[in-house]
Amino acid sequence: MPIHIQRKHTMYHSTILEADPDTVWATVRDAMQILEIVSPGDLDIHTDVTWTEGGSVDTVPARYDFKLTLNGGLVQQEIAARDEINKTQSYRAVAPTSGVQSYEATIRVRHITNDPARSFFEWSRILEIAEDADLNVVEAIIDVMEKQTDAVRDHFAKTAK
């Protein structure tokens, strides 16, 4: 099904995870781990994802780069904010790439009051698409993003067994 792409494209996905919030947070707060979980072959994460400019999992802001295998585009992002108590992390693109002029995202891990062994996971994103973007590339990127929350869900379902 084709995706209708607007110049400002907003996405919101959520799911229930088969792991407690602390376990989920320990994984998803690390950009290297979440990229590995959500990369269905579209990123060559084993060689191309790196912390840059002194970034690390425990540093905020923290910059990291990776390449998209679908077009070789270099993606430069940074963890912009993190709230360890509320288990929320925001990140953004620091340079345009592959037709995406700007990108901001937030992940949240929430407690489920009546089921402490499970978590509620949210992922919101805003992409601004460049006027001259190759819409086929942008559509492919958005298509991958549409599936990433399910990949997180599936990852924790496997580890729960």
Backbone as a chain_set.jsonl record, in Angstrom:
{"seq": "MPIHIQRKHTMYHSTILEADPDTVWATVRDAMQILEIVSPGDLDIHTDVTWTEGGSVDTVPARYDFKLTLNGGLVQQEIAARDEINKTQSYRAVAPTSGVQSYEATIRVRHITNDPARSFFEWSRILEIAEDADLNVVEAIIDVMEKQTDAVRDHFAKTAK", "coords": {"N": [[0.841, -1.174, 0.0], [0.744, 2.142, -0.949], [2.333, 4.91, 0.649], [1.077, 7.968, 1.72], [2.832, 10.785, 1.398], [3.556, 13.627, 3.198], [4.849, 16.959, 3.423], [5.482, 17.563, 6.048], [5.728, 14.994, 8.019], [4.161, 13.064, 10.356], [4.465, 10.554, 12.802], [3.192, 8.024, 14.94], [3.553, 5.362, 17.105], [2.694, 2.582, 19.147], [2.998, -0.042, 21.584], [2.557, -3.056, 23.524], [4.994, -4.487, 25.573], [6.69, -7.517, 26.339], [8.205, -7.405, 28.783], [9.613, -6.019, 31.757], [9.57, -2.496, 32.648], [12.168, -1.497, 33.45], [13.977, -3.323, 32.328], [13.381, -3.04, 29.596], [13.975, -0.308, 29.242], [16.739, -0.254, 29.781], [17.702, -1.351, 27.475], [16.547, 0.126, 25.214], [17.364, 2.759, 25.585], [19.879, 2.89, 24.655], [21.277, 3.802, 21.769], [22.747, 2.211, 19.974], [21.893, -0.387, 20.545], [19.094, -0.247, 20.076], [19.045, 0.378, 17.368], [20.119, -1.959, 16.317], [18.087, -3.781, 16.933], [15.901, -2.805, 15.452], [16.605, -2.931, 12.788], [15.887, -4.167, 9.874], [17.638, -5.3, 7.897], [18.003, -3.009, 6.448], [19.898, -1.321, 7.364], [23.397, -1.396, 7.624], [24.391, -2.333, 10.26], [26.437, -3.52, 11.659], [28.902, -2.629, 10.844], [28.675, 0.054, 10.289], [27.492, 1.747, 12.221], [28.274, 4.13, 14.563], [29.38, 5.78, 17.532], [30.05, 9.236, 17.631], [32.141, 12.183, 17.892], [32.785, 12.037, 20.637], [30.536, 10.9, 21.76], [28.442, 8.657, 23.68], [26.655, 5.906, 25.178], [25.969, 6.821, 27.705], [26.137, 9.56, 27.605], [24.759, 12.78, 27.142], [24.17, 15.628, 25.289], [24.583, 13.163, 22.666], [26.233, 12.117, 19.873], [25.708, 10.037, 17.006], [26.391, 8.086, 14.096], [25.198, 6.512, 11.088], [24.903, 4.435, 8.144], [22.538, 4.196, 5.521], [21.632, 1.308, 3.885], [19.96, 1.209, 1.714], [20.38, 3.403, 0.071], [22.887, 4.354, 0.609], [23.062, 6.646, 2.087], [24.349, 8.84, 4.551], [23.443, 8.975, 7.858], [23.15, 11.248, 10.4], [22.747, 11.532, 13.708], [21.611, 12.633, 16.976], [21.378, 11.953, 20.433], [19.261, 13.911, 22.09], [17.95, 14.561, 24.461], [17.331, 13.09, 27.651], [15.415, 11.398, 30.047], [15.832, 9.731, 32.776], [14.272, 8.914, 34.948], [11.568, 9.086, 34.111], [11.815, 7.515, 31.921], [12.252, 8.356, 29.176], [13.359, 9.362, 26.01], [14.725, 11.609, 23.689], [15.64, 12.21, 20.344], [17.394, 13.488, 17.448], [17.907, 14.38, 13.997], [21.018, 15.64, 12.899], [21.851, 16.597, 10.547], [20.578, 17.038, 7.239], [19.447, 14.265, 5.228], [19.029, 11.904, 2.59], [16.64, 12.96, 1.538], [15.216, 13.68, 3.773], [14.678, 16.466, 5.506], [14.585, 17.377, 8.167], [14.456, 15.699, 11.341], [12.893, 14.434, 14.168], [12.507, 12.563, 17.126], [10.917, 10.651, 19.733], [11.176, 8.277, 22.286], [9.376, 6.337, 24.646], [9.042, 4.569, 27.67], [6.71, 3.003, 29.572], [5.195, 2.168, 32.719], [2.941, -0.529, 33.343], [0.279, -0.501, 35.254], [-1.264, -2.659, 36.406], [0.207, -4.83, 35.63], [3.187, -5.417, 36.21], [5.269, -6.817, 35.014], [5.272, -6.288, 32.369], [5.458, -3.786, 29.729], [4.525, -0.542, 28.443], [5.196, 0.782, 25.356], [6.167, 3.599, 23.526], [6.602, 5.396, 20.472], [7.259, 8.264, 18.909], [7.445, 10.396, 16.037], [8.668, 13.025, 13.945], [9.039, 14.02, 10.718], [10.487, 16.186, 8.387], [10.144, 16.655, 5.046], [12.283, 17.195, 2.332], [11.9, 19.548, -0.353], [12.961, 18.742, -2.814], [13.164, 16.02, -2.594], [13.777, 12.538, -3.273], [11.07, 10.792, -3.631], [10.618, 8.058, -3.632], [12.753, 7.001, -2.169], [12.304, 8.275, 0.302], [9.788, 7.212, 0.884], [10.502, 4.518, 1.21], [12.117, 4.706, 3.506], [10.23, 5.617, 5.404], [8.507, 3.453, 5.322], [10.118, 1.459, 6.481], [10.355, 2.591, 9.055], [7.704, 2.395, 9.893], [7.51, -0.246, 10.644], [9.167, -0.613, 12.792], [8.438, -0.403, 15.549], [7.036, -2.762, 15.904], [9.176, -4.509, 15.576], [10.628, -4.01, 17.905], [8.748, -4.903, 19.782], [8.646, -7.642, 19.022], [11.282, -8.392, 19.566], [11.42, -8.262, 22.406], [9.469, -10.126, 22.992], [10.675, -12.477, 22.174], [12.861, -12.619, 23.942], [11.511, -12.988, 26.291], [10.678, -15.567, 26.385]], "CA": [[0.0, 0.0, 0.0], [1.569, 3.347, -0.993], [2.238, 5.834, 1.77], [0.892, 9.354, 1.306], [3.89, 11.548, 2.056], [3.359, 15.055, 3.319], [6.118, 17.639, 3.696], [5.727, 17.328, 7.47], [5.154, 13.657, 8.212], [4.139, 12.712, 11.767], [4.191, 9.141, 13.044], [3.084, 7.608, 16.336], [3.325, 3.928, 17.261], [2.817, 2.091, 20.518], [2.778, -1.473, 21.735], [2.836, -3.652, 24.825], [6.193, -5.323, 25.516], [6.736, -8.622, 27.301], [9.348, -7.2, 29.687], [9.364, -4.929, 32.699], [10.095, -1.219, 32.162], [13.605, -1.319, 33.654], [14.662, -4.145, 31.321], [13.184, -2.395, 28.294], [14.7, 0.957, 29.229], [18.179, -0.535, 29.698], [17.999, -1.656, 26.074], [16.163, 1.129, 24.211], [18.056, 4.037, 25.8], [21.155, 2.759, 23.952], [21.031, 3.909, 20.323], [23.35, 1.082, 19.257], [21.035, -1.56, 20.731], [17.792, -0.1, 19.413], [19.271, 0.262, 15.92], [20.291, -3.377, 15.986], [16.777, -4.428, 17.039], [14.935, -2.339, 14.441], [17.214, -2.91, 11.459], [15.531, -5.366, 9.113], [18.461, -5.388, 6.706], [18.109, -1.719, 5.783], [21.102, -0.671, 7.862], [24.503, -2.309, 7.861], [24.72, -1.826, 11.582], [27.618, -4.141, 12.259], [30.114, -1.906, 10.482], [28.47, 1.457, 9.986], [26.945, 2.548, 13.313], [29.331, 4.503, 15.495], [29.296, 7.014, 18.3], [31.01, 10.209, 17.119], [32.344, 13.409, 18.672], [32.809, 11.733, 22.06], [29.252, 10.389, 22.223], [28.369, 7.322, 24.263], [25.32, 5.609, 25.681], [25.711, 7.56, 28.934], [26.371, 10.977, 27.372], [23.687, 13.54, 26.486], [23.874, 15.055, 23.984], [25.512, 12.158, 22.16], [26.046, 11.958, 18.431], [26.04, 8.766, 16.375], [26.172, 8.07, 12.65], [25.066, 5.225, 10.421], [24.581, 4.525, 6.722], [21.404, 3.438, 5.015], [22.054, 0.468, 2.76], [19.084, 1.379, 0.558], [20.922, 4.406, -0.853], [24.214, 4.771, 1.053], [23.002, 7.938, 2.766], [24.869, 8.934, 5.91], [22.493, 9.537, 8.813], [23.828, 11.803, 11.561], [21.734, 11.815, 14.719], [22.115, 12.792, 18.331], [20.479, 11.881, 21.58], [19.134, 15.314, 22.47], [17.488, 14.665, 25.849], [16.986, 11.803, 28.269], [14.877, 11.462, 31.403], [15.981, 8.367, 33.297], [13.181, 8.596, 35.87], [10.356, 8.867, 33.323], [12.175, 6.607, 30.827], [11.95, 9.048, 27.932], [14.562, 9.82, 25.306], [14.48, 12.282, 22.422], [16.804, 12.335, 19.476], [17.113, 14.266, 16.235], [18.924, 14.421, 12.949], [21.839, 16.847, 12.973], [22.088, 17.019, 9.172], [19.623, 16.42, 6.332], [19.936, 13.147, 4.42], [18.089, 11.037, 1.869], [15.353, 13.626, 1.347], [14.634, 14.09, 5.051], [15.272, 17.75, 5.866], [14.785, 17.341, 9.617], [13.873, 14.519, 11.964], [12.878, 14.421, 15.631], [11.793, 11.386, 17.619], [10.927, 10.405, 21.173], [10.719, 6.973, 22.75], [8.961, 6.321, 26.051], [8.717, 3.27, 28.255], [5.818, 3.281, 30.699], [4.737, 1.058, 33.562], [1.548, -0.953, 33.272], [-0.029, -0.577, 36.681], [-1.736, -3.967, 36.857], [1.055, -5.893, 35.086], [4.538, -4.859, 36.294], [6.224, -7.581, 34.209], [5.143, -5.839, 30.984], [5.656, -2.342, 29.547], [3.906, 0.157, 27.323], [6.281, 1.426, 24.604], [5.691, 4.596, 22.561], [7.62, 5.975, 19.605], [6.693, 9.326, 18.074], [8.449, 10.965, 15.131], [8.283, 14.067, 12.999], [10.001, 14.165, 9.629], [10.208, 17.211, 7.387], [10.653, 16.14, 3.786], [12.817, 18.251, 1.457], [11.136, 19.797, -1.589], [13.546, 18.009, -3.936], [13.415, 14.647, -2.15], [13.384, 11.377, -4.068], [9.98, 10.278, -2.814], [10.747, 6.602, -3.508], [13.669, 6.766, -1.048], [11.603, 8.702, 1.514], [8.744, 6.215, 1.144], [11.176, 3.319, 1.725], [12.526, 5.014, 4.878], [9.017, 5.648, 6.221], [8.026, 2.07, 5.388], [10.939, 0.797, 7.504], [9.97, 3.14, 10.36], [6.376, 1.87, 10.23], [7.654, -1.609, 11.165], [10.173, -0.683, 13.844], [7.848, -0.672, 16.86], [6.778, -4.205, 15.916], [10.463, -5.187, 15.777], [10.919, -3.901, 19.34], [7.821, -5.842, 20.43], [9.081, -9.009, 18.731], [12.536, -8.615, 20.274], [11.151, -8.555, 23.818], [8.681, -11.364, 23.048], [11.655, -13.575, 22.067], [13.675, -12.688, 25.16], [10.643, -13.361, 27.408], [10.431, -17.027, 26.35]], "C": [[0.888, 1.239, 0.0], [1.297, 4.25, 0.205], [2.049, 7.235, 1.204], [1.878, 10.208, 2.102], [3.553, 13.029, 2.027], [4.705, 15.687, 3.639], [6.476, 17.55, 5.173], [4.98, 16.044, 7.804], [5.291, 13.283, 9.685], [3.754, 11.251, 11.917], [4.096, 8.913, 14.551], [2.769, 6.12, 16.351], [3.471, 3.569, 18.729], [2.523, 0.599, 20.532], [3.018, -1.872, 23.187], [4.033, -4.579, 24.654], [6.173, -6.348, 26.646], [8.0, -8.546, 28.162], [9.027, -6.015, 30.584], [10.045, -3.643, 32.203], [11.603, -1.039, 32.347], [14.417, -2.115, 32.64], [14.568, -3.502, 29.95], [14.029, -1.131, 28.209], [16.208, 0.74, 29.091], [18.605, -0.829, 28.262], [17.748, -0.458, 25.165], [16.813, 2.491, 24.423], [19.406, 4.061, 25.083], [20.889, 2.739, 22.447], [21.602, 2.731, 19.55], [22.467, -0.161, 19.372], [19.709, -1.422, 19.994], [17.953, -0.184, 17.904], [19.446, -1.195, 15.502], [18.947, -4.107, 15.996], [15.886, -4.068, 15.854], [15.46, -2.351, 13.014], [16.916, -4.193, 10.683], [16.324, -5.488, 7.819], [18.648, -4.064, 5.991], [19.317, -0.919, 6.248], [22.179, -1.736, 7.997], [25.084, -1.934, 9.213], [25.989, -2.405, 12.171], [28.899, -3.399, 11.922], [29.921, -0.392, 10.408], [27.902, 2.316, 11.11], [28.055, 2.845, 14.308], [28.939, 5.755, 16.285], [30.348, 7.951, 17.727], [31.1, 11.387, 18.079], [32.247, 13.167, 20.179], [31.497, 11.205, 22.624], [29.377, 8.997, 22.813], [26.952, 7.126, 24.789], [24.986, 6.434, 26.924], [25.918, 9.067, 28.815], [25.147, 11.597, 26.691], [24.123, 14.991, 26.443], [24.966, 14.076, 23.548], [25.23, 11.911, 20.683], [26.461, 10.567, 17.983], [25.673, 8.839, 14.901], [25.956, 6.643, 12.185], [24.706, 5.457, 8.963], [23.375, 3.669, 6.398], [21.876, 2.592, 3.839], [21.177, 0.682, 1.539], [19.586, 2.44, -0.417], [22.305, 4.917, -0.435], [24.237, 6.085, 1.797], [23.524, 7.869, 4.188], [23.828, 9.633, 6.777], [23.289, 9.976, 10.04], [22.756, 12.213, 12.565], [22.399, 12.045, 16.061], [20.993, 12.571, 19.329], [20.431, 13.303, 22.12], [18.731, 15.5, 23.93], [17.141, 13.272, 26.355], [16.505, 12.064, 29.688], [14.866, 10.036, 31.94], [14.814, 7.969, 34.205], [11.908, 8.259, 35.099], [10.584, 7.997, 32.09], [11.737, 7.162, 29.463], [13.256, 9.519, 27.315], [14.151, 10.444, 23.975], [15.772, 12.343, 21.634], [16.391, 13.029, 18.195], [18.239, 14.096, 15.235], [19.708, 15.708, 13.112], [22.204, 17.359, 11.586], [21.046, 16.345, 8.279], [20.263, 15.251, 5.574], [18.777, 12.443, 3.737], [16.697, 11.641, 1.726], [14.655, 14.042, 2.624], [15.383, 15.338, 5.51], [15.549, 17.845, 7.366], [14.013, 16.158, 10.187], [13.995, 14.649, 13.464], [12.064, 13.216, 16.067], [11.901, 11.301, 19.137], [10.449, 8.985, 21.42], [10.394, 7.086, 24.233], [8.677, 4.883, 26.459], [7.9, 3.573, 29.508], [5.466, 1.997, 31.445], [3.291, 0.725, 33.206], [1.164, -1.293, 34.707], [-0.412, -1.976, 37.149], [-0.909, -5.131, 36.306], [2.512, -5.415, 35.061], [5.589, -5.623, 35.498], [6.165, -7.209, 32.732], [5.268, -4.317, 30.945], [4.824, -1.83, 28.391], [5.009, 0.971, 26.661], [5.671, 2.36, 23.564], [6.865, 5.128, 21.757], [6.934, 7.002, 18.714], [7.802, 9.967, 17.26], [7.829, 12.056, 14.263], [9.404, 14.181, 11.981], [9.56, 15.327, 8.756], [10.917, 16.792, 6.123], [11.089, 17.309, 2.903], [11.979, 18.358, 0.178], [11.639, 18.95, -2.748], [13.82, 16.533, -3.61], [13.012, 13.625, -3.21], [12.318, 10.667, -3.236], [10.004, 8.761, -2.692], [11.659, 6.254, -2.332], [12.971, 7.129, 0.264], [10.522, 7.688, 1.878], [9.354, 4.936, 1.713], [11.608, 3.527, 3.18], [11.316, 4.98, 5.808], [8.445, 4.236, 6.372], [8.804, 1.278, 6.436], [10.526, 1.28, 8.896], [8.622, 2.609, 10.83], [6.466, 0.507, 10.914], [8.541, -1.696, 12.405], [9.6, -0.927, 15.24], [7.517, -2.156, 16.992], [8.072, -4.985, 16.137], [10.874, -5.133, 17.251], [10.028, -4.878, 20.111], [8.29, -7.285, 20.252], [10.377, -9.357, 19.459], [12.272, -9.015, 21.734], [10.269, -9.794, 23.977], [9.62, -12.565, 22.986], [12.439, -13.726, 23.36], [12.844, -13.118, 26.363], [10.428, -14.876, 27.482], [11.517, -17.808, 27.012]], "O": [[1.726, 1.373, 0.892], [0.173, 4.334, 0.7], [2.782, 7.645, 0.305], [1.768, 10.333, 3.322], [3.299, 13.605, 0.969], [5.616, 14.991, 4.088], [7.655, 17.469, 5.516], [3.751, 16.022, 7.863], [6.403, 13.194, 10.205], [2.84, 10.764, 11.251], [4.821, 9.527, 15.333], [1.832, 5.669, 15.692], [4.263, 4.168, 19.458], [1.891, 0.056, 19.626], [3.604, -1.122, 23.968], [4.086, -5.364, 23.708], [5.704, -6.078, 27.751], [8.762, -9.508, 28.252], [8.264, -5.124, 30.211], [10.993, -3.708, 31.421], [12.256, -0.475, 31.47], [15.436, -1.632, 32.145], [15.559, -3.426, 29.224], [14.721, -0.909, 27.215], [16.876, 1.474, 28.362], [19.75, -0.578, 27.888], [18.642, -0.059, 24.418], [16.809, 3.31, 23.504], [20.008, 5.123, 24.922], [20.341, 1.771, 21.92], [21.004, 2.293, 18.568], [22.312, -0.903, 18.402], [19.249, -2.371, 19.359], [17.099, -0.751, 17.223], [18.967, -1.604, 14.444], [18.705, -4.964, 15.147], [15.194, -4.93, 15.312], [14.805, -1.823, 12.116], [17.625, -5.189, 10.829], [15.752, -5.75, 6.761], [19.389, -4.002, 5.01], [19.714, 0.05, 5.599], [21.902, -2.853, 8.435], [26.134, -1.298, 9.299], [26.559, -1.828, 13.097], [29.889, -3.526, 12.643], [30.893, 0.361, 10.459], [27.837, 3.535, 10.953], [28.697, 1.934, 14.83], [28.267, 6.653, 15.778], [31.438, 7.502, 17.371], [30.254, 11.565, 18.955], [31.694, 13.989, 20.911], [31.357, 11.074, 23.84], [30.301, 8.251, 22.487], [26.156, 8.064, 24.836], [23.812, 6.715, 27.167], [25.879, 9.776, 29.821], [24.573, 11.007, 25.776], [24.428, 15.551, 27.496], [26.109, 14.152, 23.998], [24.119, 11.542, 20.303], [27.42, 9.989, 18.494], [24.759, 9.565, 14.511], [26.451, 5.691, 12.789], [24.259, 6.542, 8.59], [23.209, 2.569, 6.924], [22.461, 3.12, 2.893], [21.599, 0.37, 0.426], [19.26, 2.391, -1.603], [22.837, 5.827, -1.071], [25.31, 6.598, 2.113], [23.188, 6.955, 4.941], [23.388, 10.741, 6.47], [24.009, 9.18, 10.642], [21.962, 13.119, 12.311], [23.565, 11.712, 16.27], [19.84, 12.942, 19.109], [21.449, 13.839, 22.559], [19.123, 16.479, 24.565], [16.718, 12.399, 25.596], [17.102, 12.843, 30.431], [13.994, 9.237, 31.596], [14.416, 6.804, 34.223], [11.244, 7.265, 35.394], [9.662, 7.767, 31.308], [10.977, 6.541, 28.721], [14.144, 10.011, 28.01], [13.341, 9.886, 23.234], [16.856, 12.508, 22.195], [15.205, 13.149, 17.888], [19.36, 13.722, 15.579], [19.135, 16.751, 13.426], [22.797, 18.43, 11.455], [20.668, 15.201, 8.532], [21.466, 15.252, 5.313], [17.667, 12.402, 4.268], [15.695, 10.928, 1.786], [13.61, 14.69, 2.574], [16.563, 15.279, 5.857], [16.601, 18.327, 7.786], [13.046, 15.682, 9.593], [15.073, 14.94, 13.981], [11.051, 12.885, 15.45], [12.846, 11.809, 19.741], [9.454, 8.54, 20.847], [11.041, 7.825, 24.976], [8.14, 4.092, 25.683], [8.345, 4.307, 30.391], [5.444, 0.904, 30.878], [2.518, 1.601, 32.817], [1.667, -2.254, 35.29], [0.069, -2.431, 38.186], [-1.277, -6.291, 36.491], [3.019, -5.048, 34.001], [6.7, -5.124, 35.321], [6.921, -7.752, 31.927], [5.196, -3.646, 31.974], [4.464, -2.577, 27.481], [5.682, 1.761, 27.323], [4.774, 1.97, 22.815], [7.969, 5.294, 22.274], [6.12, 6.646, 17.862], [8.943, 10.074, 17.711], [6.652, 12.014, 13.905], [10.562, 14.408, 12.33], [8.38, 15.439, 8.422], [12.132, 16.595, 6.113], [10.358, 18.287, 2.745], [11.424, 17.368, -0.299], [10.849, 18.491, -3.573], [14.62, 15.884, -4.284], [12.042, 13.816, -3.944], [12.639, 10.012, -2.244], [9.456, 8.223, -1.731], [11.375, 5.32, -1.582], [13.041, 6.371, 1.232], [10.36, 7.344, 3.049], [8.774, 4.33, 2.614], [11.477, 2.616, 3.997], [11.374, 4.38, 6.882], [7.953, 3.875, 7.442], [8.214, 0.509, 7.196], [10.365, 0.472, 9.811], [8.417, 2.395, 12.025], [5.579, 0.148, 11.687], [8.649, -2.765, 13.005], [10.238, -1.608, 16.042], [7.694, -2.743, 18.059], [8.065, -6.014, 16.813], [11.409, -6.106, 17.781], [10.504, -5.595, 20.99], [8.328, -8.056, 21.211], [10.551, -10.486, 19.917], [12.838, -9.989, 22.229], [10.327, -10.448, 25.018], [9.392, -13.564, 23.667], [12.66, -14.845, 23.824], [13.405, -13.57, 27.361], [10.04, -15.4, 28.527], [11.452, -19.036, 27.062]]}, "num_chains": 1, "name": "protein.A"}
